[in-house]
Amino acid sequence: MNKIFDLINEFFAFLAPITDAVWDFPTNIEWYSRIPVLGQFSFPVILLIGVGIYFTIRTRFIQRQSFLPAIKIMLARQPSKQGVSAVGSFMLGLAMRAGPGNIVGITGAISIGGPGALFWMWVAAFFGMASAFTESVLAQLFKEKKGDEFVGGLPFYGKRILGNKRFIGLFLSFVFILYALFNIPAQTFNVFSAIGAIAEASTGEQYSHQSNLYYIIAVILVIVCAFIIFGGIRRVVAYSDVLVPIKAVIFVGMSIIIILINFPLIPYFFHEVVVGAFLPHAIFGGTIGTALAQGVKRGLMSNEAGQGTITMAAAVADNRHPCEQGLVQSFGVFFDTMVICTMTGFIVVMAHVWTGSVDGVVWESVRASKIMLYLSSVEALVPTSIAAIVEIIMCACYGLFAFTTLLGMISFAEISANFISKKQSFILGIRTLGSLVFVPFGILTILAGLELGNLWYISDLMNIIMVYLNIPLLLLGLPFVLKALEHYRKHKATPFDSKQYGFVTECWDGKENSK
């Protein structure tokens, strides 16, 4: 067993420098790094912000329509019994978006880039809403039928955009499945971390990663995951419809209570965030580039705008118009970053646990564990008498964040796999891989004593690979989106017929949507 643990550790250690090199390029090239200001921005940061700005301009600030209209769409009656409802797809998308990254990722960004990183997260989210709209409309336009369900997303619209060549869709589907499956170990780790923290806070005891508690958690997690996943997308949506609102309401509600308890610190929060965005403290690197890069990276990795990963949730929805799902998922970016991530930011910044760590040495040791830094911040802001209870509640939210993301990863892998084959035996194979192979693999990483930082390397690497694959497709597919948007703005009450705009789709030919 120890040999297996050693191999797991070596595998993730091997990925660390590769991930850093990909994310930091070309700031790791000496001549580029010497360029004033620009030399601090990596290509992924420039790409994600750049396309978000471009899509915002081309859609004439679609963000303006992504609030009340999106809520009305989600509250409207589903057009038919095929697919899932608009609110169901929103919850499924939010199951992925509102994950542990909303806590540990945002905490990490602030711990490295300072409070100003949160400001740049807001900026990235605003432009990311346009990217989310674009990819979600494409997912709707080129979705396909499978019995009483819809399937679609990145592989499906990638195939159509690049000349209707099947091998392109096969490649994209294969890469996405790898992306989803290899993100599972990190989410498994987060589930264990949350339950372990709850147990320790409740009993006052420390539990090793190979204690009976962790073995019990392992068995229960595998059984529950398998039960939900083998029930298909509809069962996953049924559970996400319940779990996502619960985790969001409890997390936001508790965060607001903590903020109100520390009401006098609210002006301090906004001062640190806005000023820190342009004049970062030396302990956080002292440069705008550090704050901006961390804010954009963690912000967009949290709300997943532009990665193509939420397109699976967008495709399975049954909407009256393809742009409706674009507005719904665009609103999802807003809710994820501007609400949930901001709640995390409030707590970490208001606690300002870096105070007194002038030389940076103490701060380096404190920020090593992002979840412990977050919990320490929570503890610093609440009365001692209720600190343990609040910590348990927030850990429970963290565990739910991880669990719903885990379900989302496997479900999205299944939806993507439908491009390769819609045969039930093949889909069962994907479900088996996710719930009975990669979840146990994630459990092995826990028993191996891997730190979360090691697991983030593979997540970050797969995330940026998805970005590099998806962004060119969004740029090429934008004309289709703009045609649909033109129709929506002029004739939203009438069914969309793709043939009238010069292209043919399976689900938007004017007949299927005349209901």
C-alpha positions as CSV (number, residue, x, y, z in Angstrom):
1,M,0.0,0.0,0.0
2,N,2.8,2.4,0.8
3,K,4.2,1.9,-2.7
4,I,0.8,3.1,-4.1
5,F,0.8,6.1,-1.8
6,D,4.4,7.0,-3.0
7,L,3.4,6.7,-6.6
8,I,0.4,9.0,-6.0
9,N,2.6,11.6,-4.4
10,E,5.2,11.4,-7.2
11,F,2.5,11.8,-9.8
12,F,1.2,15.1,-8.3
13,A,4.7,16.3,-7.6
14,F,5.6,15.8,-11.3
15,L,2.7,18.0,-12.3
16,A,3.5,20.9,-10.1
17,P,6.2,22.6,-12.2
18,I,4.3,21.9,-15.4
19,T,1.1,23.6,-14.1
20,D,3.1,26.6,-12.8
21,A,4.9,27.0,-16.2
22,V,1.6,26.9,-18.1
23,W,-0.2,29.4,-15.9
24,D,2.8,31.7,-15.6
25,F,3.7,31.8,-19.3
26,P,5.3,34.1,-20.5
27,T,6.0,35.9,-17.2
28,N,8.6,33.1,-16.6
29,I,10.5,34.4,-19.6
30,E,13.1,37.0,-18.5
31,W,12.7,39.6,-21.3
32,Y,8.9,39.6,-21.0
33,S,8.9,39.9,-17.2
34,R,11.0,43.1,-17.6
35,I,8.2,44.9,-19.5
36,P,6.6,47.5,-17.2
37,V,3.2,46.4,-15.9
38,L,2.5,44.1,-18.8
39,G,5.3,41.8,-17.8
40,Q,3.4,40.9,-14.7
41,F,0.4,39.5,-16.6
42,S,0.4,35.9,-17.8
43,F,-1.1,35.0,-21.1
44,P,-4.1,33.1,-19.6
45,V,-5.0,36.2,-17.6
46,I,-4.8,38.4,-20.7
47,L,-6.8,35.9,-22.8
48,L,-9.6,35.5,-20.3
49,I,-10.1,39.2,-19.6
50,G,-9.5,40.1,-23.2
51,V,-12.2,37.8,-24.7
52,G,-14.6,38.8,-21.9
53,I,-14.2,42.5,-22.9
54,Y,-14.6,41.6,-26.6
55,F,-17.8,39.6,-26.0
56,T,-19.2,42.4,-23.8
57,I,-18.7,44.9,-26.6
58,R,-20.0,42.6,-29.4
59,T,-23.2,41.7,-27.4
60,R,-23.7,45.3,-26.4
61,F,-23.3,44.7,-22.7
62,I,-25.5,41.6,-22.4
63,Q,-24.8,41.8,-18.6
64,R,-27.6,44.4,-18.4
65,Q,-30.1,41.7,-19.3
66,S,-28.7,39.0,-17.0
67,F,-30.5,39.9,-13.8
68,L,-34.3,40.3,-13.6
69,P,-34.9,38.5,-17.0
70,A,-32.8,35.5,-15.9
71,I,-34.8,35.2,-12.7
72,K,-38.1,35.4,-14.6
73,I,-36.9,32.7,-17.0
74,M,-36.0,30.4,-14.1
75,L,-39.4,31.0,-12.5
76,A,-41.3,30.4,-15.7
77,R,-43.0,27.0,-16.4
78,Q,-40.8,24.5,-18.4
79,P,-41.9,24.5,-22.1
80,S,-42.1,20.7,-22.2
81,K,-41.3,17.5,-20.4
82,Q,-38.1,17.0,-22.4
83,G,-34.8,18.0,-20.8
84,V,-34.6,19.8,-17.4
85,S,-36.0,23.1,-16.4
86,A,-34.2,26.4,-16.6
87,V,-33.9,26.5,-12.8
88,G,-32.7,22.9,-12.8
89,S,-29.9,23.7,-15.2
90,F,-29.0,26.8,-13.2
91,M,-28.7,24.7,-10.0
92,L,-26.7,22.1,-11.9
93,G,-24.4,24.8,-13.1
94,L,-24.1,26.4,-9.7
95,A,-23.3,23.0,-8.2
96,M,-20.1,23.2,-10.2
97,R,-19.5,26.9,-9.9
98,A,-20.1,27.2,-6.2
99,G,-17.5,24.8,-5.1
100,P,-14.7,24.7,-2.6
101,G,-12.8,27.2,-4.8
102,N,-15.3,29.8,-3.5
103,I,-13.6,29.4,-0.1
104,V,-10.1,28.1,-0.4
105,G,-9.5,29.5,-3.9
106,I,-10.7,33.0,-2.9
107,T,-8.8,32.8,0.4
108,G,-5.7,31.8,-1.4
109,A,-6.0,34.6,-3.9
110,I,-6.3,37.2,-1.1
111,S,-3.5,35.6,0.8
112,I,-1.1,35.9,-2.2
113,G,-2.4,39.0,-4.0
114,G,-3.9,40.9,-1.0
115,P,-7.4,42.3,-0.6
116,G,-7.1,44.0,-3.9
117,A,-7.4,40.6,-5.6
118,L,-11.1,40.6,-4.7
119,F,-11.6,43.9,-6.7
120,W,-10.1,42.2,-9.8
121,M,-12.3,39.2,-9.2
122,W,-15.3,41.5,-9.5
123,V,-14.0,43.0,-12.7
124,A,-13.2,39.5,-14.2
125,A,-16.7,38.3,-13.2
126,F,-18.4,41.3,-15.0
127,F,-16.7,40.5,-18.3
128,G,-16.9,36.8,-17.6
129,M,-20.7,37.1,-17.7
130,A,-20.4,37.8,-21.4
131,S,-18.2,34.8,-21.9
132,A,-20.7,32.6,-20.0
133,F,-23.5,33.9,-22.1
134,T,-21.7,33.2,-25.4
135,E,-20.7,29.6,-24.5
136,S,-24.2,28.8,-23.1
137,V,-26.0,30.0,-26.2
138,L,-23.7,27.9,-28.3
139,A,-24.5,24.9,-26.1
140,Q,-28.2,25.5,-26.5
141,L,-28.0,26.1,-30.3
142,F,-26.2,22.8,-31.0
143,K,-27.6,20.5,-28.4
144,E,-29.0,17.1,-29.4
145,K,-31.9,14.9,-28.3
146,K,-31.5,11.7,-26.4
147,G,-34.8,10.2,-25.5
148,D,-36.6,12.6,-23.2
149,E,-33.3,14.4,-22.5
150,F,-31.0,16.9,-24.2
151,V,-27.2,16.5,-24.4
152,G,-24.7,18.9,-25.6
153,G,-21.9,21.3,-24.7
154,L,-18.3,21.9,-25.8
155,P,-17.8,18.7,-27.9
156,F,-21.1,19.3,-29.8
157,Y,-20.7,22.9,-30.7
158,G,-17.0,22.4,-31.3
159,K,-17.7,19.8,-33.9
160,R,-20.3,22.1,-35.7
161,I,-18.1,25.2,-35.6
162,L,-15.0,23.4,-37.0
163,G,-16.6,22.1,-40.1
164,N,-18.9,19.4,-38.7
165,K,-16.0,17.0,-38.4
166,R,-16.7,14.2,-35.9
167,F,-13.1,13.6,-34.9
168,I,-13.0,17.1,-33.5
169,G,-16.0,16.4,-31.2
170,L,-14.4,13.1,-30.2
171,F,-11.2,14.8,-29.2
172,L,-13.0,17.6,-27.2
173,S,-15.2,15.0,-25.5
174,F,-12.2,12.9,-24.5
175,V,-10.3,15.9,-23.1
176,F,-13.4,17.1,-21.2
177,I,-13.9,13.7,-19.6
178,L,-10.3,13.7,-18.5
179,Y,-10.8,17.2,-17.1
180,A,-13.8,16.2,-15.1
181,L,-12.5,12.9,-13.8
182,F,-9.1,14.3,-12.8
183,N,-10.8,17.1,-10.9
184,I,-12.6,14.5,-8.7
185,P,-9.6,13.7,-6.3
186,A,-9.5,17.4,-5.2
187,Q,-13.2,17.5,-4.5
188,T,-12.9,14.2,-2.6
189,F,-10.1,15.7,-0.5
190,N,-12.3,18.7,0.3
191,V,-15.2,16.5,1.4
192,F,-12.9,14.7,3.8
193,S,-11.3,17.9,5.0
194,A,-14.8,19.4,5.8
195,I,-16.0,16.3,7.7
196,G,-12.7,15.9,9.5
197,A,-12.8,19.6,10.6
198,I,-16.4,19.1,11.8
199,A,-15.4,16.0,13.8
200,E,-12.4,17.8,15.4
201,A,-14.4,20.9,16.3
202,S,-17.2,18.7,17.8
203,T,-15.0,16.4,19.8
204,G,-11.8,18.4,20.4
205,E,-9.8,15.5,19.2
206,Q,-7.3,15.2,16.3
207,Y,-7.9,12.5,13.7
208,S,-5.2,11.1,11.4
209,H,-5.9,10.4,7.7
210,Q,-5.8,6.7,8.4
211,S,-8.1,6.7,11.4
212,N,-11.4,4.7,11.5
213,L,-13.3,8.0,10.9
214,Y,-11.8,8.5,7.5
215,Y,-12.4,4.9,6.5
216,I,-16.1,5.3,7.5
217,I,-16.3,8.5,5.5
218,A,-14.8,6.7,2.5
219,V,-17.3,3.9,2.5
220,I,-20.3,6.3,2.9
221,L,-19.1,8.7,0.2
222,V,-18.6,6.0,-2.4
223,I,-22.0,4.5,-1.7
224,V,-23.9,7.8,-1.8
225,C,-22.0,9.0,-5.0
226,A,-22.8,5.7,-6.7
227,F,-26.5,5.9,-5.7
228,I,-27.0,9.4,-7.1
229,I,-24.8,9.1,-10.2
230,F,-26.2,5.7,-11.4
231,G,-29.7,7.3,-11.2
232,G,-28.7,9.5,-14.2
233,I,-28.8,13.2,-14.9
234,R,-32.4,13.6,-13.7
235,R,-31.5,12.2,-10.3
236,V,-28.4,14.4,-10.0
237,V,-30.6,17.4,-10.9
238,A,-33.2,16.4,-8.3
239,Y,-30.5,16.3,-5.6
240,S,-28.7,19.5,-6.8
241,D,-32.1,21.3,-6.8
242,V,-32.2,20.6,-3.0
243,L,-28.5,20.7,-2.0
244,V,-27.4,23.8,-3.9
245,P,-30.0,26.2,-2.4
246,I,-29.3,24.8,1.0
247,K,-25.6,25.3,0.8
248,A,-25.9,28.8,-0.8
249,V,-28.5,30.0,1.7
250,I,-26.7,28.7,4.8
251,F,-23.3,30.0,3.6
252,V,-24.5,33.4,2.6
253,G,-26.8,33.7,5.6
254,M,-24.0,32.9,8.1
255,S,-21.6,35.2,6.3
256,I,-24.0,38.1,6.5
257,I,-24.5,37.4,10.2
258,I,-20.7,37.5,10.7
259,I,-20.4,40.7,8.7
260,L,-23.2,42.4,10.7
261,I,-21.5,41.4,14.0
262,N,-18.5,43.3,12.7
263,F,-20.4,46.1,11.1
264,P,-17.9,48.8,12.0
265,L,-15.3,47.0,9.8
266,I,-17.3,47.3,6.6
267,P,-15.6,50.6,5.6
268,Y,-12.2,49.0,6.3
269,F,-13.2,46.2,3.9
270,F,-14.0,48.4,1.0
271,H,-11.0,50.6,1.6
272,E,-8.6,47.6,1.6
273,V,-10.2,46.1,-1.5
274,V,-10.2,49.2,-3.6
275,V,-6.9,50.7,-2.5
276,G,-5.3,47.3,-2.5
277,A,-6.2,46.7,-6.1
278,F,-3.9,49.6,-7.2
279,L,-1.6,50.0,-4.2
280,P,-1.0,46.5,-2.8
281,H,0.8,46.0,0.6
282,A,4.4,44.9,0.3
283,I,3.6,41.7,2.2
284,F,1.4,40.6,-0.7
285,G,4.0,41.3,-3.4
286,G,3.5,45.0,-3.6
287,T,2.5,45.1,-7.3
288,I,-0.8,45.5,-9.1
289,G,0.1,42.6,-11.3
290,T,0.1,40.2,-8.3
291,A,-3.3,41.3,-7.2
292,L,-4.8,41.3,-10.7
293,A,-3.4,38.0,-11.7
294,Q,-4.6,36.2,-8.5
295,G,-8.0,37.9,-8.8
296,V,-8.6,37.0,-12.4
297,K,-7.2,33.5,-12.1
298,R,-9.1,32.4,-9.0
299,G,-12.2,34.4,-10.0
300,L,-12.6,32.9,-13.4
301,M,-11.5,29.4,-12.1
302,S,-14.3,29.7,-9.6
303,N,-17.1,30.9,-11.8
304,E,-15.7,28.9,-14.8
305,A,-16.7,31.5,-17.4
306,G,-15.0,30.8,-20.7
307,Q,-13.8,27.3,-19.9
308,G,-16.6,25.4,-21.6
309,T,-17.2,23.4,-18.4
310,I,-20.7,24.8,-17.6
311,T,-21.9,24.3,-21.2
312,M,-23.1,20.8,-20.3
313,A,-25.5,22.2,-17.8
314,A,-26.6,24.8,-20.3
315,A,-27.3,22.2,-23.0
316,V,-29.6,19.9,-21.0
317,A,-32.1,22.7,-20.3
318,D,-35.4,23.1,-22.2
319,N,-35.8,26.8,-22.9
320,R,-38.1,28.7,-25.2
321,H,-35.1,30.5,-26.8
322,P,-31.4,29.6,-26.8
323,C,-30.5,33.0,-25.4
324,E,-32.6,32.4,-22.3
325,Q,-30.1,29.8,-21.1
326,G,-27.3,32.2,-21.9
327,L,-28.9,34.8,-19.6
328,V,-29.4,32.2,-16.9
329,Q,-25.8,31.0,-16.9
330,S,-24.5,34.6,-17.1
331,F,-26.5,35.3,-13.9
332,G,-24.8,32.2,-12.5
333,V,-21.4,33.9,-12.9
334,F,-22.7,37.0,-11.1
335,F,-24.2,35.0,-8.2
336,D,-21.1,32.9,-7.8
337,T,-18.6,35.7,-7.8
338,M,-20.4,38.8,-6.6
339,V,-22.3,37.0,-3.9
340,I,-20.7,33.8,-2.7
341,C,-17.1,34.7,-3.4
342,T,-17.6,38.1,-2.0
343,M,-18.9,36.6,1.3
344,T,-15.6,34.8,1.6
345,G,-13.7,37.9,0.8
346,F,-15.5,39.9,3.4
347,I,-14.6,37.5,6.2
348,V,-10.9,37.1,5.2
349,V,-10.3,40.8,4.7
350,M,-12.3,41.9,7.7
351,A,-10.3,39.5,9.9
352,H,-7.0,40.8,8.5
353,V,-5.0,38.1,10.2
354,W,-1.9,39.3,8.3
355,T,-1.7,42.3,10.6
356,G,1.6,42.2,12.5
357,S,3.3,39.9,10.0
358,V,5.4,42.8,8.7
359,D,8.4,40.7,7.6
360,G,6.1,38.2,5.8
361,V,7.6,35.1,7.6
362,V,4.7,34.7,10.0
363,W,2.2,35.4,7.2
364,E,3.8,32.7,5.0
365,S,3.2,30.1,7.8
366,V,-0.3,31.2,8.4
367,R,-1.5,31.2,4.8
368,A,0.0,27.7,4.1
369,S,-3.4,26.0,4.6
370,K,-6.2,28.0,2.9
371,I,-9.0,26.3,4.7
372,M,-7.4,26.8,8.1
373,L,-6.7,30.5,7.2
374,Y,-10.4,30.9,6.3
375,L,-11.6,29.2,9.5
376,S,-9.1,31.3,11.6
377,S,-10.6,34.4,10.0
378,V,-14.1,33.2,10.9
379,E,-13.0,32.5,14.5
380,A,-11.5,35.9,14.8
381,L,-14.7,37.6,13.9
382,V,-17.2,35.8,16.1
383,P,-17.6,35.7,19.9
384,T,-15.7,32.9,21.5
385,S,-18.8,31.4,22.9
386,I,-20.2,30.5,19.5
387,A,-17.0,30.1,17.5
388,A,-17.1,26.3,17.5
389,I,-20.7,26.2,16.3
390,V,-20.1,28.7,13.5
391,E,-17.0,26.8,12.5
392,I,-19.0,23.6,12.2
393,I,-21.7,25.2,10.1
394,M,-19.1,26.8,7.7
395,C,-17.3,23.5,7.4
396,A,-20.6,21.8,6.6
397,C,-21.1,24.3,3.8
398,Y,-17.6,23.7,2.6
399,G,-18.3,19.9,2.5
400,L,-21.6,20.5,0.5
401,F,-19.7,22.8,-1.9
402,A,-17.3,19.9,-2.5
403,F,-19.9,17.2,-2.7
404,T,-22.1,19.0,-5.3
405,T,-19.1,19.8,-7.4
406,L,-18.1,16.1,-7.2
407,L,-21.5,15.1,-8.5
408,G,-21.4,17.8,-11.2
409,M,-18.0,16.7,-12.5
410,I,-19.2,13.1,-13.0
411,S,-22.5,14.2,-14.5
412,F,-20.8,16.6,-16.9
413,A,-18.4,13.8,-17.9
414,E,-21.5,11.7,-18.7
415,I,-23.1,14.4,-20.8
416,S,-19.9,14.9,-22.7
417,A,-19.5,11.2,-23.2
418,N,-22.8,11.1,-25.1
419,F,-20.9,12.6,-28.1
420,I,-18.8,9.5,-28.3
421,S,-21.7,7.1,-27.8
422,K,-25.2,7.3,-26.5
423,K,-25.3,3.6,-25.7
424,Q,-26.4,2.9,-22.2
425,S,-23.5,0.5,-21.6
426,F,-21.0,3.2,-22.5
427,I,-22.7,5.8,-20.3
428,L,-22.7,3.2,-17.4
429,G,-19.0,2.8,-17.9
430,I,-18.5,6.6,-17.5
431,R,-20.6,6.5,-14.3
432,T,-18.5,3.6,-13.0
433,L,-15.3,5.4,-13.7
434,G,-16.4,8.5,-11.9
435,S,-18.1,7.1,-8.8
436,L,-16.3,3.7,-8.4
437,V,-12.8,4.5,-9.7
438,F,-11.9,8.2,-9.4
439,V,-13.7,8.8,-6.1
440,P,-11.8,5.9,-4.5
441,F,-8.7,7.2,-6.2
442,G,-9.3,10.5,-4.5
443,I,-9.7,8.6,-1.2
444,L,-6.3,7.0,-1.7
445,T,-4.8,10.5,-2.0
446,I,-6.3,11.3,1.5
447,L,-4.8,8.2,2.9
448,A,-1.5,9.1,1.3
449,G,-1.4,12.3,3.2
450,L,-1.4,14.6,0.2
451,E,-1.9,18.3,0.9
452,L,-4.6,20.1,-1.0
453,G,-2.0,22.3,-2.7
454,N,-0.7,19.2,-4.5
455,L,-4.2,18.3,-5.8
456,W,-4.8,21.8,-7.0
457,Y,-2.0,21.4,-9.5
458,I,-3.9,18.9,-11.6
459,S,-7.1,20.9,-11.4
460,D,-5.3,24.1,-12.5
461,L,-3.6,22.3,-15.3
462,M,-6.8,20.8,-16.7
463,N,-8.6,24.1,-16.2
464,I,-6.2,26.0,-18.4
465,I,-6.2,23.3,-21.0
466,M,-10.0,23.7,-21.2
467,V,-9.6,27.5,-21.6
468,Y,-7.1,27.1,-24.5
469,L,-9.5,24.7,-26.3
470,N,-12.7,26.6,-25.6
471,I,-11.8,30.3,-26.2
472,P,-11.0,29.8,-30.0
473,L,-14.3,28.0,-30.4
474,L,-16.2,30.8,-28.8
475,L,-14.5,33.4,-31.0
476,L,-15.4,31.4,-34.1
477,G,-18.9,30.6,-32.9
478,L,-19.7,34.2,-31.9
479,P,-21.6,35.0,-35.2
480,F,-24.1,32.2,-34.4
481,V,-24.6,33.7,-30.9
482,L,-25.1,37.2,-32.3
483,K,-27.7,36.0,-34.8
484,A,-29.6,34.3,-32.0
485,L,-29.3,37.4,-29.8
486,E,-30.5,39.6,-32.6
487,H,-33.7,37.5,-32.9
488,Y,-34.1,37.4,-29.1
489,R,-34.0,41.2,-28.8
490,K,-36.4,41.7,-31.7
491,H,-38.8,38.8,-31.4
492,K,-38.3,37.0,-28.1
493,A,-42.0,36.1,-28.1
494,T,-41.6,34.0,-31.2
495,P,-39.8,30.7,-31.7
496,F,-36.2,30.8,-32.9
497,D,-35.7,29.2,-36.3
498,S,-32.0,28.7,-37.1
499,K,-32.7,28.2,-40.8
500,Q,-33.8,31.8,-41.1
501,Y,-30.4,32.8,-40.1
502,G,-28.5,30.5,-42.4
503,F,-27.6,27.5,-40.3
504,V,-29.4,24.2,-39.4
505,T,-29.7,22.8,-35.9
506,E,-31.4,19.7,-34.5
507,C,-33.4,21.4,-31.8
508,W,-34.0,24.9,-33.2
509,D,-35.5,24.4,-36.6
510,G,-38.7,26.3,-35.9
511,K,-40.9,23.2,-35.6
512,E,-39.6,21.7,-32.4
513,N,-40.0,25.1,-30.6
514,S,-43.4,26.1,-31.8
515,K,-45.0,24.6,-28.7
